[in-house]
Amino acid sequence: MHAVIFDQPAADGSATRVGDVEVPVAGPGEVTIDVRAAGVNFIDVMARRGDPGYATGWPFVPGLEAAGTIRALGPGVDGLAVGMPVVAFTTAGGLAEVVKVPAGLVSPIPAGLTFETAAAVPGTLTTAVLLLRSLRPGGSVLVHSAGGGLGQALARVARRQEAGLILGTVGHSSRSAGAERAGYDAVLVRDDGLSAAVLRRTDGRGVDLILDSQGTKWIDKDLELVAPTGRIMLYGNASGAALDAIPTGRLFATNAMVGAFSMRGLAARAPWLIAEAQSEALDAVARGELPVEVTPLEGLQQVAGAQQALADGRGEGKYVVTLPSRAD
Ligand SMILES: NC(=O)c1ccc[n+]([C@@H]2O[C@H](COP(=O)([O-])OP(=O)(O)OC[C@H]3O[C@@H](n4cnc5c(N)ncnc54)[C@H](OP(=O)(O)O)[C@@H]3O)[C@@H](O)[C@H]2O)c1
């Protein structure tokens, strides 16, 4: 079968190809899916770069999320059937004609949703639902990198759960338009004026929840901007730079909590939390409560270009690749 393959770590697409790999076989508690649509994510870029903890070995087949029909059930799998339309958080291997995944990370696709729309849910909307679990109605949130795929999803999910002020930051003003379209109350460029702008909008109190995918680069600023008893959640390291120690001394002064979030970690240790949030997000999309905008790609050959666009910070929305139905 065909799959997107990273042959070795690379800063660009020079070691990316579409090639043949063995069709995976479902083991106990697993299913295989004939993939009809799969999402492209920034995490593919981190795996391609060779950031620790992403590619499990080389060559590596990336792909965090895929939708299609169940091809086969491994021993001990209940509640799913061959041919059923499903979507899954795949952790890896989703950018392929067939993917193998633990059954606990698979959700049926609600009636009326296309494979393309469903494939955009596990890595972005599901992540957004989980990252915003601790936010109370009326609470304020600040999201860094608000113009990316996940950044846009976070604004939509925050709005759906009746957050108060929803602020986004971007590294460059060219990424403001996407964030504004997603519904942020204000989109701020991360420059010298950021602190004053956030404090002005929160009457000097700061923000209840800060979601930061920039490693620890902005942790000092986050601690300045978080409200007393607020939370800072670190959930990415876009540049791949070494992570600094958390300045614990400052936590006493700010009365803030700093935590971390990883879908991969949850998939390994508490997959039911992902499955629950994934179903919640799919149902909300099916009811029209959460809009999904997809930037379509036709066939696996187009994936390397989209991954490079994300690496260059010139991605356009949420890329989803469509695959033809398999003959066998
Ligand atoms: N913890 C988890 O389980 C989880 C799950 C999904 C995604 N994530 C993380 O969430 C982030 C967004 O993912 P996505 O799929 O939405 O990606 P995306 O659409 O490509 O957006 C990524 C954003 O990160 C910033 N960026 C891109 N390249 C960068 C670089 N080299 N250095 C610093 N900043 C850079 C850009 O925003 P600005 O320059 O405007 O800041 C860009 O808009 C990624 O860091 C990803 O790893 C984490």
The ligand as a Tripos MOL2 file, in Angstrom:
@<TRIPOS>MOLECULE
LIG
   48    52     1     0     0
SMALL
NO_CHARGES

@<TRIPOS>ATOM
      1 N1         -0.0090   18.7260   22.8670 N.am      1 LIG1
      2 C1         -0.6790   18.1630   21.8910 C.2       1 LIG1
      3 O1         -1.1910   17.0470   22.0410 O.2       1 LIG1
      4 C2         -0.8120   18.8530   20.5680 C.ar      1 LIG1
      5 C3         -1.7650   18.4120   19.6340 C.ar      1 LIG1
      6 C4         -1.8580   19.0940   18.4250 C.ar      1 LIG1
      7 C5         -1.0120   20.1770   18.1660 C.ar      1 LIG1
      8 N2         -0.0900   20.5520   19.1050 N.ar      1 LIG1
      9 C6          0.8080   21.6950   18.8780 C.3       1 LIG1
     10 O2          0.0120   22.8080   18.5990 O.3       1 LIG1
     11 C7          0.7070   23.6970   17.7300 C.3       1 LIG1
     12 C8         -0.2100   24.0910   16.5910 C.3       1 LIG1
     13 O3         -0.4340   22.9620   15.7600 O.3       1 LIG1
     14 P1         -1.1720   23.1320   14.3450 P.3       1 LIG1
     15 O4         -1.3260   21.7850   13.7550 O.co2     1 LIG1
     16 O5         -2.3290   24.0300   14.5390 O.co2     1 LIG1
     17 O6         -0.0410   23.8910   13.5230 O.3       1 LIG1
     18 P2         -0.0790   25.1100   12.4450 P.3       1 LIG1
     19 O7         -1.4190   25.2550   11.8650 O.co2     1 LIG1
     20 O8          1.0810   24.8720   11.5610 O.co2     1 LIG1
     21 O9          0.2500   26.3500   13.3720 O.3       1 LIG1
     22 C9          1.4550   26.4210   14.0460 C.3       1 LIG1
     23 C10         1.7340   27.8430   14.5070 C.3       1 LIG1
     24 O10         2.9580   27.8030   15.2310 O.3       1 LIG1
     25 C11         3.7560   28.9320   14.8980 C.3       1 LIG1
     26 N3          4.9950   28.4030   14.2940 N.ar      1 LIG1
     27 C12         5.1440   27.7060   13.1460 C.ar      1 LIG1
     28 N4          6.4260   27.3690   12.9540 N.ar      1 LIG1
     29 C13         7.1080   27.8510   14.0080 C.ar      1 LIG1
     30 C14         8.4670   27.8130   14.4140 C.ar      1 LIG1
     31 N5          9.4090   27.1980   13.6910 N.pl3     1 LIG1
     32 N6          8.8050   28.4260   15.5620 N.ar      1 LIG1
     33 C15         7.8860   29.0340   16.3170 C.ar      1 LIG1
     34 N7          6.5650   29.1080   15.9860 N.ar      1 LIG1
     35 C16         6.1890   28.5130   14.8560 C.ar      1 LIG1
     36 C17         2.9480   29.7890   13.9630 C.3       1 LIG1
     37 O11         2.2350   30.7260   14.7710 O.3       1 LIG1
     38 P3          2.7720   32.1420   15.2720 P.3       1 LIG1
     39 O12         4.0800   32.4120   14.6310 O.co2     1 LIG1
     40 O13         1.7050   33.0860   14.8810 O.co2     1 LIG1
     41 O14         2.8990   31.9920   16.7550 O.co2     1 LIG1
     42 C18         1.9300   28.8250   13.3610 C.3       1 LIG1
     43 O15         0.7270   29.4540   13.0260 O.3       1 LIG1
     44 C19         1.9770   22.9600   17.2940 C.3       1 LIG1
     45 O16         3.0670   23.4580   18.0490 O.3       1 LIG1
     46 C20         1.6960   21.5190   17.6460 C.3       1 LIG1
     47 O17         2.8440   20.8150   17.9620 O.3       1 LIG1
     48 C21         0.0170   19.9200   20.2870 C.ar      1 LIG1
@<TRIPOS>BOND
     1     1     2 1
     2     2     3 2
     3     2     4 1
     4     4     5 ar
     5     4    48 ar
     6     5     6 ar
     7     6     7 ar
     8     7     8 ar
     9     8     9 1
    10     8    48 ar
    11     9    10 1
    12     9    46 1
    13    10    11 1
    14    11    12 1
    15    11    44 1
    16    12    13 1
    17    13    14 1
    18    14    15 2
    19    14    16 1
    20    14    17 1
    21    17    18 1
    22    18    19 2
    23    18    20 1
    24    18    21 1
    25    21    22 1
    26    22    23 1
    27    23    24 1
    28    23    42 1
    29    24    25 1
    30    25    26 1
    31    25    36 1
    32    26    27 ar
    33    26    35 ar
    34    27    28 ar
    35    28    29 ar
    36    29    30 ar
    37    29    35 ar
    38    30    31 1
    39    30    32 ar
    40    32    33 ar
    41    33    34 ar
    42    34    35 ar
    43    36    37 1
    44    36    42 1
    45    37    38 1
    46    38    39 2
    47    38    40 1
    48    38    41 1
    49    42    43 1
    50    44    45 1
    51    44    46 1
    52    46    47 1
@<TRIPOS>SUBSTRUCTURE
     1 LIG1         1 GROUP 0 **** ****
